[in-house]
């Protein structure tokens, strides 16, 4: 008797990577036999898995391409970012890493810009913001 290779079609779970040969070859399985996921044949969405580096690079490129400060909505639209609101930790980190500067105008709109590489002051903004007062009653200055 001679041994020969036989190929049999099977399935692979998109969630855990498990591979198996089904008992019944006529129908698709409902769940993965290992992880029991009903979504075994659907890959995970990777839109929410944006890394900090990708986020930073897209924002920096968008701000450099613009000649004026931009709002978050403008940045998000131009760079195609999926986040409705920016990650606060990443924004604070960008303020240190790439000299991001954000300024609130008199209408409460926050404008984002990069500081000039030559000077330590930010680029000129169309609206200058006043200093914010303390919200506590009876605060002593």
GUKOL-859811 format. One record per residue: residue number from 0; x, y, z of N, C-alpha, C, CB in turn. Coordinates in nm, 2 decimals. Glycine has a CB too. Layout:
  num    n_px    n_py    n_pz   ca_px   ca_py   ca_pz    c_px    c_py    c_pz   cb_px   cb_py   cb_pz
  NUM       X       Y       Z       X       Y       Z       X       Y       Z       X       Y       Z
...
This chain:
  num    n_px    n_py    n_pz   ca_px   ca_py   ca_pz    c_px    c_py    c_pz   cb_px   cb_py   cb_pz
    0    0.08   -0.12    0.00    0.00    0.00    0.00    0.09    0.12    0.00   -0.10    0.00    0.12
    1    0.06    0.22   -0.08    0.13    0.34   -0.10    0.06    0.46   -0.03    0.16    0.37   -0.25
    2    0.13    0.54    0.04    0.07    0.66    0.10    0.08    0.78    0.01    0.14    0.70    0.24
    3   -0.04    0.85   -0.01   -0.04    0.96   -0.09   -0.10    1.08   -0.02   -0.13    0.93   -0.22
    4   -0.06    1.20   -0.05   -0.12    1.32    0.02   -0.26    1.35   -0.03   -0.04    1.44    0.00
    5   -0.35    1.38    0.06   -0.49    1.41    0.02   -0.52    1.55    0.08   -0.59    1.30    0.08
    6   -0.57    1.63    0.00   -0.61    1.77    0.04   -0.76    1.78    0.07   -0.57    1.87   -0.07
    7   -0.79    1.83    0.19   -0.92    1.84    0.23   -0.95    1.99    0.27   -0.96    1.75    0.35
    8   -1.06    2.05    0.23   -1.09    2.19    0.26   -1.14    2.20    0.40   -1.19    2.25    0.16
    9   -1.10    2.30    0.47   -1.14    2.32    0.61   -1.17    2.47    0.63   -1.03    2.27    0.70
   10   -1.17    2.51    0.75   -1.21    2.64    0.79   -1.10    2.70    0.89   -1.34    2.65    0.86
   11   -1.08    2.83    0.89   -0.99    2.90    0.98   -1.07    3.01    1.05   -0.87    2.95    0.91
   12   -1.06    3.02    1.18   -1.12    3.12    1.26   -1.04    3.25    1.24   -1.13    3.08    1.41
   13   -1.11    3.36    1.21   -1.05    3.49    1.19   -1.01    3.55    1.33   -1.14    3.59    1.12
   14   -1.07    3.50    1.44   -1.05    3.56    1.57   -0.93    3.49    1.64   -1.18    3.54    1.66
   15   -0.93    3.36    1.65   -0.83    3.29    1.72   -0.73    3.22    1.63   -0.89    3.19    1.82
   16   -0.75    3.20    1.50   -0.66    3.13    1.41   -0.67    2.98    1.41   -0.52    3.17    1.45
   17   -0.77    2.93    1.48   -0.78    2.78    1.48   -0.83    2.73    1.35   -0.89    2.74    1.59
   18   -0.77    2.62    1.30   -0.81    2.55    1.18   -0.87    2.42    1.20   -0.69    2.54    1.08
   19   -0.98    2.38    1.13   -1.04    2.25    1.15   -1.11    2.20    1.02   -1.14    2.26    1.26
   20   -1.13    2.07    1.02   -1.20    2.01    0.91   -1.34    1.98    0.96   -1.13    1.88    0.86
   21   -1.45    2.03    0.89   -1.58    2.02    0.95   -1.63    1.87    0.94   -1.68    2.11    0.87
   22   -1.73    1.84    1.03   -1.79    1.71    1.02   -1.88    1.70    0.90   -1.87    1.68    1.15
   23   -1.96    1.81    0.88   -2.05    1.81    0.77   -1.99    1.91    0.67   -2.19    1.86    0.81
   24   -1.97    1.86    0.55   -1.90    1.94    0.45   -2.00    2.03    0.37   -1.83    1.86    0.35
   25   -2.13    2.01    0.39   -2.23    2.08    0.31   -2.27    2.22    0.37   -2.35    2.00    0.29
   26   -2.25    2.24    0.50   -2.29    2.37    0.56   -2.18    2.43    0.63   -2.41    2.35    0.65
   27   -2.18    2.56    0.64   -2.08    2.64    0.71   -2.11    2.63    0.86   -2.08    2.79    0.66
   28   -2.00    2.62    0.94   -2.02    2.61    1.09   -2.08    2.74    1.14   -1.89    2.58    1.16
   29   -2.15    2.73    1.25   -2.21    2.85    1.32   -2.11    2.92    1.41   -2.33    2.82    1.40
   30   -2.02    2.84    1.48   -1.93    2.90    1.57   -1.79    2.83    1.55   -1.97    2.89    1.72
   31   -1.69    2.89    1.60   -1.55    2.83    1.60   -1.55    2.72    1.71   -1.44    2.94    1.62
   32   -1.51    2.60    1.68   -1.51    2.50    1.79   -1.41    2.53    1.90   -1.47    2.36    1.72
   33   -1.31    2.61    1.88   -1.22    2.64    1.99   -1.26    2.76    2.08   -1.08    2.67    1.93
   34   -1.28    2.88    2.01   -1.31    3.00    2.09   -1.46    3.02    2.10   -1.24    3.12    2.03
   35   -1.54    2.95    2.03   -1.69    2.95    2.03   -1.74    3.09    1.98   -1.74    2.93    2.17
   36   -1.67    3.16    1.90   -1.71    3.29    1.85   -1.80    3.27    1.73   -1.59    3.38    1.81
   37   -1.92    3.34    1.73   -2.01    3.33    1.62   -1.95    3.42    1.50   -2.15    3.37    1.65
   38   -1.85    3.50    1.53   -1.79    3.58    1.43   -1.66    3.53    1.37   -1.77    3.72    1.48
   39   -1.65    3.40    1.37   -1.52    3.33    1.33   -1.49    3.36    1.19   -1.54    3.18    1.35
   40   -1.58    3.39    1.10   -1.55    3.42    0.96   -1.55    3.57    0.93   -1.66    3.35    0.88
   41   -1.55    3.65    1.03   -1.55    3.80    1.00   -1.42    3.85    1.07   -1.67    3.87    1.06
   42   -1.34    3.92    0.99   -1.21    3.98    1.05   -1.25    4.09    1.14   -1.12    4.03    0.94
   43   -1.16    4.12    1.24   -1.18    4.23    1.33   -1.16    4.36    1.26   -1.08    4.22    1.45
   44   -1.23    4.46    1.30   -1.22    4.59    1.24   -1.09    4.66    1.30   -1.34    4.68    1.27
   45   -1.01    4.71    1.21   -0.89    4.77    1.26   -0.89    4.93    1.26   -0.77    4.72    1.18
   46   -1.01    4.99    1.23   -1.02    5.13    1.22   -0.99    5.20    1.36   -1.16    5.18    1.17
   47   -1.03    5.13    1.47   -1.02    5.19    1.60   -0.88    5.16    1.65   -1.12    5.13    1.69
   48   -0.80    5.08    1.58   -0.66    5.05    1.63   -0.56    5.14    1.58   -0.63    4.91    1.60
   49   -0.59    5.27    1.57   -0.49    5.37    1.52   -0.39    5.39    1.62   -0.56    5.50    1.48
   50   -0.26    5.38    1.58   -0.15    5.40    1.68   -0.13    5.55    1.70   -0.03    5.33    1.63
   51   -0.06    5.58    1.81   -0.02    5.72    1.84    0.06    5.78    1.73    0.05    5.73    1.97
   52    0.15    5.70    1.67    0.24    5.75    1.57    0.17    5.79    1.44    0.35    5.65    1.54
   53    0.07    5.70    1.40   -0.01    5.73    1.29   -0.09    5.86    1.31   -0.10    5.61    1.25
   54   -0.15    5.87    1.43   -0.24    5.98    1.46   -0.15    6.11    1.46   -0.30    5.96    1.61
   55   -0.04    6.11    1.52    0.05    6.22    1.53    0.10    6.26    1.39    0.18    6.19    1.61
   56    0.14    6.16    1.30    0.19    6.20    1.17    0.08    6.26    1.08    0.25    6.07    1.11
   57   -0.04    6.21    1.09   -0.15    6.26    1.01   -0.18    6.41    1.05   -0.27    6.18    1.02
   58   -0.18    6.43    1.18   -0.21    6.57    1.23   -0.10    6.66    1.19   -0.23    6.57    1.38
   59    0.03    6.62    1.21    0.14    6.71    1.18    0.14    6.74    1.03    0.27    6.64    1.22
   60    0.11    6.64    0.94    0.11    6.66    0.80    0.00    6.76    0.76    0.09    6.53    0.72
   61   -0.12    6.75    0.82   -0.23    6.83    0.79   -0.20    6.98    0.84   -0.36    6.78    0.86
   62   -0.15    6.99    0.96   -0.12    7.13    1.01    0.00    7.19    0.93   -0.08    7.12    1.15
   63    0.10    7.12    0.88    0.20    7.17    0.80    0.15    7.22    0.66    0.32    7.07    0.78
   64    0.05    7.14    0.61    0.00    7.18    0.48   -0.09    7.30    0.48   -0.08    7.06    0.42
   65   -0.14    7.33    0.60   -0.23    7.45    0.62   -0.14    7.57    0.65   -0.34    7.42    0.72
   66   -0.18    7.68    0.60   -0.11    7.81    0.64   -0.17    7.88    0.76   -0.11    7.90    0.52
   67   -0.28    7.82    0.81   -0.34    7.89    0.92   -0.38    7.78    1.03   -0.47    7.97    0.88
   68   -0.41    7.82    1.15   -0.46    7.73    1.25   -0.59    7.66    1.21   -0.47    7.80    1.39
   69   -0.61    7.53    1.25   -0.72    7.46    1.22   -0.80    7.41    1.34   -0.69    7.34    1.13
   70   -0.93    7.39    1.33   -1.00    7.33    1.44   -0.99    7.18    1.43   -1.15    7.37    1.43
   71   -1.03    7.11    1.53   -1.03    6.96    1.53   -1.11    6.91    1.41   -1.08    6.90    1.66
   72   -1.23    6.96    1.39   -1.31    6.92    1.28   -1.24    6.93    1.15   -1.45    6.99    1.28
   73   -1.17    7.04    1.12   -1.10    7.06    1.00   -0.99    6.96    0.99   -1.04    7.20    0.99
   74   -0.91    6.93    1.10   -0.80    6.84    1.09   -0.86    6.70    1.07   -0.73    6.84    1.23
   75   -0.96    6.66    1.14   -1.02    6.53    1.12   -1.07    6.50    0.98   -1.13    6.51    1.22
   76   -1.13    6.60    0.92   -1.19    6.59    0.78   -1.08    6.58    0.68   -1.28    6.71    0.75
   77   -0.98    6.67    0.69   -0.87    6.67    0.59   -0.78    6.55    0.60   -0.78    6.80    0.62
   78   -0.75    6.50    0.72   -0.66    6.38    0.73   -0.73    6.25    0.73   -0.58    6.40    0.86
   79   -0.87    6.25    0.74   -0.94    6.12    0.73   -0.93    6.04    0.86   -0.90    6.04    0.62
   80   -0.93    6.11    0.97   -0.92    6.03    1.10   -1.06    5.98    1.14   -0.86    6.12    1.21
   81   -1.07    5.86    1.20   -1.20    5.81    1.24   -1.25    5.86    1.37   -1.19    5.66    1.24
   82   -1.17    5.92    1.45   -1.21    5.96    1.59   -1.30    6.08    1.58   -1.09    5.99    1.67
   83   -1.41    6.08    1.65   -1.49    6.20    1.66   -1.43    6.30    1.75   -1.63    6.16    1.71
   84   -1.37    6.26    1.86   -1.30    6.35    1.95   -1.15    6.30    1.96   -1.37    6.36    2.09
   85   -1.05    6.39    1.98   -0.92    6.34    1.99   -0.89    6.28    2.13   -0.82    6.46    1.97
   86   -0.80    6.19    2.13   -0.76    6.13    2.26   -0.68    6.23    2.34   -0.67    6.00    2.23
   87   -0.73    6.26    2.46   -0.66    6.37    2.54   -0.52    6.34    2.57   -0.74    6.39    2.66
   88   -0.49    6.21    2.60   -0.35    6.17    2.64   -0.26    6.19    2.52   -0.34    6.03    2.69
   89   -0.30    6.16    2.40   -0.22    6.17    2.28   -0.20    6.32    2.25   -0.29    6.10    2.16
   90   -0.31    6.40    2.27   -0.29    6.54    2.24   -0.19    6.61    2.34   -0.43    6.62    2.26
   91   -0.20    6.58    2.46   -0.10    6.63    2.56    0.04    6.58    2.52   -0.13    6.58    2.70
   92    0.05    6.46    2.48    0.18    6.40    2.44    0.24    6.48    2.32    0.17    6.25    2.41
   93    0.14    6.51    2.22    0.18    6.58    2.10    0.23    6.72    2.14    0.07    6.59    2.00
   94    0.17    6.78    2.24    0.22    6.92    2.28    0.36    6.92    2.32    0.13    6.97    2.40
   95    0.41    6.81    2.37    0.55    6.79    2.41    0.64    6.74    2.29    0.57    6.70    2.53
   96    0.59    6.64    2.22    0.67    6.58    2.12    0.69    6.67    1.99    0.60    6.45    2.07
   97    0.58    6.73    1.94    0.59    6.80    1.81    0.56    6.95    1.83    0.50    6.74    1.71
   98    0.56    7.00    1.95    0.53    7.14    1.98    0.39    7.18    1.92    0.63    7.23    1.91
   99    0.29    7.10    1.95    0.16    7.13    1.92    0.11    7.25    2.01    0.06    7.01    1.93
  100    0.04    7.34    1.96   -0.01    7.45    2.03   -0.16    7.47    2.00    0.07    7.59    2.00
  101   -0.24    7.47    2.11   -0.38    7.49    2.10   -0.42    7.62    2.17   -0.46    7.37    2.15
  102   -0.51    7.70    2.10   -0.55    7.82    2.16   -0.70    7.84    2.14   -0.48    7.94    2.10
  103   -0.77    7.88    2.25   -0.91    7.90    2.25   -0.94    8.04    2.21   -0.98    7.86    2.38
  104   -1.03    8.07    2.11   -1.06    8.21    2.08   -1.18    8.26    2.17   -1.10    8.22    1.93
  105   -1.22    8.38    2.14   -1.33    8.44    2.23   -1.46    8.37    2.22   -1.34    8.58    2.20
  106   -1.48    8.29    2.11   -1.61    8.21    2.10   -1.60    8.07    2.15   -1.64    8.21    1.95
  107   -1.48    8.04    2.21   -1.47    7.90    2.27   -1.42    7.80    2.17   -1.60    7.86    2.33
  108   -1.38    7.83    2.05   -1.34    7.74    1.95   -1.19    7.72    1.97   -1.37    7.79    1.81
  109   -1.14    7.60    1.97   -1.00    7.57    1.99   -0.93    7.55    1.86   -0.98    7.44    2.08
  110   -0.83    7.63    1.83   -0.75    7.63    1.71   -0.62    7.56    1.74   -0.73    7.77    1.65
  111   -0.58    7.46    1.65   -0.46    7.38    1.66   -0.36    7.44    1.56   -0.49    7.23    1.64
  112   -0.23    7.44    1.61   -0.12    7.48    1.52    0.01    7.43    1.57   -0.12    7.63    1.50
  113    0.11    7.43    1.49    0.24    7.39    1.53    0.32    7.51    1.55    0.31    7.30    1.42
  114    0.41    7.51    1.66    0.49    7.63    1.68    0.60    7.64    1.58    0.55    7.63    1.82
  115    0.65    7.76    1.55    0.76    7.78    1.46    0.88    7.71    1.51    0.78    7.93    1.43
  116    0.96    7.65    1.42    1.08    7.58    1.46    1.19    7.69    1.50    1.13    7.49    1.35
  117    1.19    7.80    1.44    1.29    7.91    1.46    1.26    7.98    1.59    1.29    8.00    1.35
  118    1.14    8.01    1.62    1.10    8.09    1.74    1.03    8.00    1.84    1.01    8.21    1.70
  119    1.03    8.04    1.97    0.96    7.96    2.07    0.81    8.00    2.08    1.03    7.98    2.20
  120    0.77    8.10    2.00    0.63    8.14    2.01    0.55    8.08    1.90    0.62    8.30    2.00
  121    0.42    8.06    1.92    0.34    8.00    1.81    0.32    8.10    1.70    0.20    7.96    1.87
  122    0.27    8.05    1.59    0.24    8.13    1.47    0.13    8.22    1.50    0.21    8.04    1.35
  123    0.12    8.33    1.43    0.01    8.43    1.45   -0.12    8.37    1.43    0.03    8.56    1.36
  124   -0.22    8.40    1.52   -0.35    8.35    1.52   -0.44    8.47    1.48   -0.40    8.28    1.65
  125   -0.56    8.44    1.42   -0.65    8.55    1.38   -0.72    8.61    1.50   -0.75    8.50    1.28
  126   -0.74    8.54    1.61   -0.81    8.59    1.73   -0.72    8.56    1.85   -0.94    8.52    1.75
  127   -0.70    8.67    1.93   -0.62    8.65    2.05   -0.72    8.62    2.16   -0.54    8.77    2.08
  128   -0.68    8.53    2.25   -0.76    8.48    2.36   -0.72    8.56    2.48   -0.76    8.33    2.38
  129   -0.82    8.60    2.56   -0.79    8.66    2.69   -0.76    8.56    2.79   -0.91    8.75    2.73
  130   -0.71    8.60    2.91   -0.69    8.50    3.01   -0.82    8.46    3.08   -0.59    8.57    3.12
  131   -0.82    8.34    3.12   -0.94    8.28    3.18   -0.94    8.32    3.33   -0.94    8.13    3.16
  132   -1.05    8.35    3.38   -1.06    8.38    3.52   -1.09    8.25    3.60   -1.17    8.49    3.55
  133   -1.07    8.26    3.73   -1.09    8.15    3.82   -1.24    8.13    3.83   -1.03    8.16    3.95
  134   -1.29    8.01    3.83   -1.43    7.98    3.85   -1.48    7.97    3.99   -1.47    7.86    3.76
  135   -1.38    7.96    4.08   -1.42    7.94    4.22   -1.46    8.07    4.28   -1.30    7.88    4.30
  136   -1.56    8.06    4.36   -1.61    8.18    4.43   -1.51    8.21    4.54   -1.75    8.17    4.48
  137   -1.48    8.34    4.56   -1.39    8.38    4.67   -1.25    8.34    4.65   -1.44    8.32    4.79
  138   -1.21    8.32    4.52   -1.07    8.28    4.50   -0.98    8.40    4.52   -1.05    8.22    4.36
  139   -0.87    8.38    4.59   -0.78    8.49    4.61   -0.66    8.48    4.51   -0.72    8.49    4.76
  140   -0.63    8.59    4.45   -0.52    8.59    4.35   -0.40    8.65    4.40   -0.56    8.67    4.23
